[in-house]
Amino acid sequence: MLTPPSPRTVFVSYSHQDLDWVKRDFLPQVRTAAGPSVEFWWDAGLTANAKWTDQLERQIADCHGAILV
């Protein structure tokens, strides 16, 4: 049995003033276009009360690409 490929992760950088638009309009369209083999990550995935700068640096370093909105 073949193991499915692991998803590629893309970091999404945006202005917080655009958050509603990014969540409502942008990400659904990009997810549809990219397909299931791509995951999108943005700062909503940060753990509260943690060293968020370390988390952010690690996540960006592990990403396969970035989209700057």
KOLFI-750955 format. One record per residue: x, y, z of N, C-alpha, C in turn. Coordinates in Angstrom, 1 decimal, padded with zeros to 4 digits. Example, Ala and Ser with C-alpha at 12.3 -4.5 7.8 and 13.67 -1.06 7.14 Angstrom:
REM KOLFI-750955
<atom n_c1="013.2" n_c2="-005.7" n_c3="007.8" ca_c1="012.3" ca_c2="-004.5" ca_c3="007.8" c_c1="013.2" c_c2="-003.3" c_c3="007.8"/>
<atom n_c1="012.8" n_c2="-002.2" n_c3="007.1" ca_c1="013.7" ca_c2="-001.1" ca_c3="007.1" c_c1="012.9" c_c2="000.0" c_c3="007.9"/>
END
This chain:
REM KOLFI-750955
<atom n_c1="000.8" n_c2="-001.2" n_c3="000.0" ca_c1="000.0" ca_c2="000.0" ca_c3="000.0" c_c1="000.9" c_c2="001.2" c_c3="000.0"/>
<atom n_c1="000.5" n_c2="002.2" n_c3="-000.8" ca_c1="001.3" ca_c2="003.4" ca_c3="-000.9" c_c1="000.9" c_c2="004.4" c_c3="000.2"/>
<atom n_c1="001.8" n_c2="005.1" n_c3="000.7" ca_c1="001.5" ca_c2="006.1" ca_c3="001.7" c_c1="001.3" c_c2="007.4" c_c3="001.0"/>
<atom n_c1="000.2" n_c2="008.1" n_c3="001.3" ca_c1="000.0" ca_c2="009.4" ca_c3="000.6" c_c1="001.0" c_c2="010.4" c_c3="000.9"/>
<atom n_c1="001.4" n_c2="011.3" n_c3="000.0" ca_c1="002.4" ca_c2="012.3" ca_c3="000.3" c_c1="002.0" c_c2="013.2" c_c3="001.4"/>
<atom n_c1="002.9" n_c2="013.6" n_c3="002.2" ca_c1="002.6" ca_c2="014.6" ca_c3="003.2" c_c1="002.3" c_c2="015.9" c_c3="002.6"/>
<atom n_c1="001.4" n_c2="016.7" n_c3="003.2" ca_c1="001.0" ca_c2="018.0" ca_c3="002.6" c_c1="002.1" c_c2="019.0" c_c3="002.6"/>
<atom n_c1="002.1" n_c2="019.8" n_c3="001.7" ca_c1="003.1" ca_c2="020.9" ca_c3="001.7" c_c1="002.4" c_c2="022.1" c_c3="002.5"/>
<atom n_c1="003.2" n_c2="022.8" n_c3="003.2" ca_c1="002.6" ca_c2="023.9" ca_c3="004.0" c_c1="003.1" c_c2="025.2" c_c3="003.5"/>
<atom n_c1="002.1" n_c2="026.1" n_c3="003.4" ca_c1="002.3" ca_c2="027.5" ca_c3="002.9" c_c1="002.0" c_c2="028.4" c_c3="004.0"/>
<atom n_c1="002.9" n_c2="029.3" n_c3="004.3" ca_c1="002.6" ca_c2="030.4" ca_c3="005.3" c_c1="001.9" c_c2="031.5" c_c3="004.6"/>
<atom n_c1="000.9" n_c2="032.0" n_c3="005.3" ca_c1="000.1" ca_c2="033.2" ca_c3="004.8" c_c1="000.4" c_c2="034.4" c_c3="005.7"/>
<atom n_c1="001.0" n_c2="035.4" n_c3="005.1" ca_c1="001.3" ca_c2="036.6" ca_c3="005.8" c_c1="000.2" c_c2="037.7" c_c3="005.4"/>
<atom n_c1="-000.4" n_c2="038.3" n_c3="006.4" ca_c1="-001.4" ca_c2="039.3" ca_c3="006.1" c_c1="-001.4" c_c2="040.4" c_c3="007.1"/>
<atom n_c1="-002.1" n_c2="041.5" n_c3="006.8" ca_c1="-002.3" ca_c2="042.5" ca_c3="007.7" c_c1="-003.6" c_c2="042.2" c_c3="008.6"/>
<atom n_c1="-003.5" n_c2="042.4" n_c3="009.9" ca_c1="-004.7" ca_c2="042.0" ca_c3="010.7" c_c1="-005.9" c_c2="042.8" c_c3="010.3"/>
<atom n_c1="-005.8" n_c2="044.0" n_c3="009.7" ca_c1="-007.0" ca_c2="044.7" ca_c3="009.2" c_c1="-007.7" c_c2="043.9" c_c3="008.1"/>
<atom n_c1="-007.0" n_c2="043.0" n_c3="007.5" ca_c1="-007.6" ca_c2="042.2" ca_c3="006.4" c_c1="-008.0" c_c2="040.8" c_c3="006.8"/>
<atom n_c1="-008.0" n_c2="040.5" n_c3="008.1" ca_c1="-008.2" ca_c2="039.2" ca_c3="008.6" c_c1="-009.6" c_c2="038.6" c_c3="008.1"/>
<atom n_c1="-010.6" n_c2="039.4" n_c3="008.3" ca_c1="-012.0" ca_c2="039.0" ca_c3="007.8" c_c1="-012.0" c_c2="038.6" c_c3="006.4"/>
<atom n_c1="-011.4" n_c2="039.4" n_c3="005.5" ca_c1="-011.4" ca_c2="039.1" ca_c3="004.1" c_c1="-010.5" c_c2="037.9" c_c3="003.8"/>
<atom n_c1="-009.4" n_c2="037.7" n_c3="004.5" ca_c1="-008.5" ca_c2="036.6" ca_c3="004.3" c_c1="-009.3" c_c2="035.3" c_c3="004.6"/>
<atom n_c1="-010.0" n_c2="035.3" n_c3="005.8" ca_c1="-010.7" ca_c2="034.1" ca_c3="006.2" c_c1="-011.9" c_c2="033.8" c_c3="005.4"/>
<atom n_c1="-012.6" n_c2="034.8" n_c3="005.0" ca_c1="-013.9" ca_c2="034.7" ca_c3="004.3" c_c1="-013.8" c_c2="034.5" c_c3="002.8"/>
<atom n_c1="-012.9" n_c2="035.2" n_c3="002.2" ca_c1="-012.8" ca_c2="035.2" ca_c3="000.7" c_c1="-011.5" c_c2="034.6" c_c3="000.2"/>
<atom n_c1="-010.4" n_c2="035.0" n_c3="000.7" ca_c1="-009.1" ca_c2="034.6" ca_c3="000.1" c_c1="-008.8" c_c2="033.1" c_c3="000.4"/>
<atom n_c1="-008.7" n_c2="032.7" n_c3="001.6" ca_c1="-008.3" ca_c2="031.3" ca_c3="001.9" c_c1="-009.2" c_c2="030.2" c_c3="001.3"/>
<atom n_c1="-010.6" n_c2="030.4" n_c3="001.3" ca_c1="-011.4" ca_c2="029.3" ca_c3="000.6" c_c1="-011.0" c_c2="029.2" c_c3="-000.8"/>
<atom n_c1="-010.8" n_c2="030.3" n_c3="-001.5" ca_c1="-010.5" ca_c2="030.2" ca_c3="-003.0" c_c1="-009.1" c_c2="029.6" c_c3="-003.2"/>
<atom n_c1="-008.1" n_c2="030.0" n_c3="-002.4" ca_c1="-006.8" ca_c2="029.4" ca_c3="-002.5" c_c1="-006.8" c_c2="028.0" c_c3="-002.2"/>
<atom n_c1="-007.5" n_c2="027.6" n_c3="-001.2" ca_c1="-007.6" ca_c2="026.1" ca_c3="-000.8" c_c1="-008.2" c_c2="025.3" c_c3="-001.9"/>
<atom n_c1="-009.2" n_c2="025.8" n_c3="-002.5" ca_c1="-009.8" ca_c2="025.1" ca_c3="-003.6" c_c1="-008.9" c_c2="025.0" c_c3="-004.8"/>
<atom n_c1="-008.2" n_c2="026.0" n_c3="-005.1" ca_c1="-007.2" ca_c2="026.0" ca_c3="-006.2" c_c1="-006.0" c_c2="025.1" c_c3="-006.0"/>
<atom n_c1="-005.6" n_c2="025.1" n_c3="-004.7" ca_c1="-004.3" ca_c2="024.3" ca_c3="-004.4" c_c1="-004.6" c_c2="022.9" c_c3="-004.2"/>
<atom n_c1="-005.8" n_c2="022.5" n_c3="-003.8" ca_c1="-006.1" ca_c2="021.1" ca_c3="-003.6" c_c1="-005.7" c_c2="020.6" c_c3="-002.2"/>
<atom n_c1="-006.0" n_c2="019.3" n_c3="-002.0" ca_c1="-005.7" ca_c2="018.8" ca_c3="-000.6" c_c1="-004.3" c_c2="018.5" c_c3="-000.2"/>
<atom n_c1="-003.4" n_c2="018.6" n_c3="-001.2" ca_c1="-002.0" ca_c2="018.4" ca_c3="-000.9" c_c1="-001.2" c_c2="019.6" c_c3="-000.3"/>
<atom n_c1="-002.0" n_c2="020.7" n_c3="-000.1" ca_c1="-001.4" ca_c2="021.9" ca_c3="000.4" c_c1="-002.1" c_c2="022.3" c_c3="001.7"/>
<atom n_c1="-001.4" n_c2="022.6" n_c3="002.7" ca_c1="-002.0" ca_c2="023.2" ca_c3="003.9" c_c1="-001.5" c_c2="024.6" c_c3="004.1"/>
<atom n_c1="-002.4" n_c2="025.4" n_c3="004.7" ca_c1="-002.1" ca_c2="026.8" ca_c3="004.9" c_c1="-001.9" c_c2="027.1" c_c3="006.3"/>
<atom n_c1="-000.9" n_c2="027.9" n_c3="006.7" ca_c1="-000.7" ca_c2="028.2" ca_c3="008.1" c_c1="-000.5" c_c2="029.7" c_c3="008.2"/>
<atom n_c1="-001.2" n_c2="030.3" n_c3="009.3" ca_c1="-001.0" ca_c2="031.7" ca_c3="009.6" c_c1="-001.0" c_c2="031.8" c_c3="011.1"/>
<atom n_c1="-000.8" n_c2="033.0" n_c3="011.6" ca_c1="-000.6" ca_c2="033.2" ca_c3="013.1" c_c1="-001.8" c_c2="032.7" c_c3="013.9"/>
<atom n_c1="-002.9" n_c2="032.4" n_c3="013.4" ca_c1="-004.0" ca_c2="031.9" ca_c3="014.2" c_c1="-003.7" c_c2="030.6" c_c3="014.8"/>
<atom n_c1="-002.6" n_c2="029.9" n_c3="014.3" ca_c1="-002.2" ca_c2="028.6" ca_c3="014.8" c_c1="-001.2" c_c2="028.8" c_c3="015.9"/>
<atom n_c1="-000.9" n_c2="030.0" n_c3="016.4" ca_c1="000.1" ca_c2="030.2" ca_c3="017.5" c_c1="-000.6" c_c2="029.8" c_c3="018.8"/>
<atom n_c1="000.2" n_c2="029.2" n_c3="019.7" ca_c1="-000.3" ca_c2="028.8" ca_c3="021.0" c_c1="-000.2" c_c2="030.0" c_c3="021.9"/>
<atom n_c1="-001.4" n_c2="030.2" n_c3="022.6" ca_c1="-001.4" ca_c2="031.4" ca_c3="023.5" c_c1="-000.5" c_c2="031.2" c_c3="024.7"/>
<atom n_c1="000.0" n_c2="032.3" n_c3="025.2" ca_c1="000.9" ca_c2="032.3" ca_c3="026.3" c_c1="002.2" c_c2="031.6" c_c3="026.1"/>
<atom n_c1="002.6" n_c2="031.5" n_c3="024.9" ca_c1="003.9" ca_c2="030.9" ca_c3="024.6" c_c1="004.8" c_c2="031.9" c_c3="023.9"/>
<atom n_c1="006.1" n_c2="031.5" n_c3="023.7" ca_c1="007.0" ca_c2="032.4" ca_c3="023.0" c_c1="006.6" c_c2="032.4" c_c3="021.6"/>
<atom n_c1="005.7" n_c2="033.3" n_c3="021.2" ca_c1="005.1" ca_c2="033.2" ca_c3="019.9" c_c1="006.2" c_c2="033.5" c_c3="018.8"/>
<atom n_c1="007.2" n_c2="034.3" n_c3="019.1" ca_c1="008.2" ca_c2="034.6" ca_c3="018.1" c_c1="009.0" c_c2="033.3" c_c3="017.7"/>
<atom n_c1="009.3" n_c2="032.5" n_c3="018.7" ca_c1="009.9" ca_c2="031.2" ca_c3="018.4" c_c1="009.0" c_c2="030.3" c_c3="017.6"/>
<atom n_c1="007.8" n_c2="030.3" n_c3="017.9" ca_c1="006.8" ca_c2="029.4" ca_c3="017.2" c_c1="006.7" c_c2="029.9" c_c3="015.7"/>
<atom n_c1="006.6" n_c2="031.2" n_c3="015.6" ca_c1="006.5" ca_c2="031.8" ca_c3="014.3" c_c1="007.7" c_c2="031.5" c_c3="013.4"/>
<atom n_c1="008.9" n_c2="031.7" n_c3="014.0" ca_c1="010.1" ca_c2="031.5" ca_c3="013.2" c_c1="010.2" c_c2="030.0" c_c3="012.8"/>
<atom n_c1="009.8" n_c2="029.1" n_c3="013.7" ca_c1="009.9" ca_c2="027.7" ca_c3="013.4" c_c1="008.9" c_c2="027.3" c_c3="012.3"/>
<atom n_c1="007.7" n_c2="027.8" n_c3="012.4" ca_c1="006.7" ca_c2="027.5" ca_c3="011.4" c_c1="007.1" c_c2="028.0" c_c3="010.0"/>
<atom n_c1="007.6" n_c2="029.3" n_c3="010.0" ca_c1="008.0" ca_c2="029.8" ca_c3="008.7" c_c1="009.2" c_c2="029.0" c_c3="008.1"/>
<atom n_c1="010.1" n_c2="028.6" n_c3="009.0" ca_c1="011.3" ca_c2="027.8" ca_c3="008.5" c_c1="010.8" c_c2="026.5" c_c3="007.9"/>
<atom n_c1="009.8" n_c2="025.9" n_c3="008.5" ca_c1="009.3" ca_c2="024.6" ca_c3="008.0" c_c1="008.4" c_c2="024.7" c_c3="006.8"/>
<atom n_c1="007.9" n_c2="025.8" n_c3="006.4" ca_c1="007.0" ca_c2="026.0" ca_c3="005.3" c_c1="007.7" c_c2="025.8" c_c3="004.0"/>
<atom n_c1="007.0" n_c2="025.4" n_c3="003.0" ca_c1="007.5" ca_c2="025.2" ca_c3="001.6" c_c1="007.4" c_c2="026.4" c_c3="000.8"/>
<atom n_c1="006.6" n_c2="027.4" n_c3="001.2" ca_c1="006.4" ca_c2="028.6" ca_c3="000.5" c_c1="005.6" c_c2="029.6" c_c3="001.3"/>
<atom n_c1="005.4" n_c2="030.8" n_c3="000.8" ca_c1="004.6" ca_c2="031.8" ca_c3="001.5" c_c1="003.8" c_c2="032.6" c_c3="000.5"/>
<atom n_c1="002.7" n_c2="033.1" n_c3="001.0" ca_c1="001.8" ca_c2="034.0" ca_c3="000.3" c_c1="001.7" c_c2="035.3" c_c3="001.1"/>
<atom n_c1="002.1" n_c2="036.4" n_c3="000.5" ca_c1="002.0" ca_c2="037.7" ca_c3="001.1" c_c1="000.8" c_c2="038.4" c_c3="000.6"/>
<atom n_c1="-000.2" n_c2="038.6" n_c3="001.5" ca_c1="-001.5" ca_c2="039.2" ca_c3="001.1" c_c1="-001.4" c_c2="040.7" c_c3="001.4"/>
END
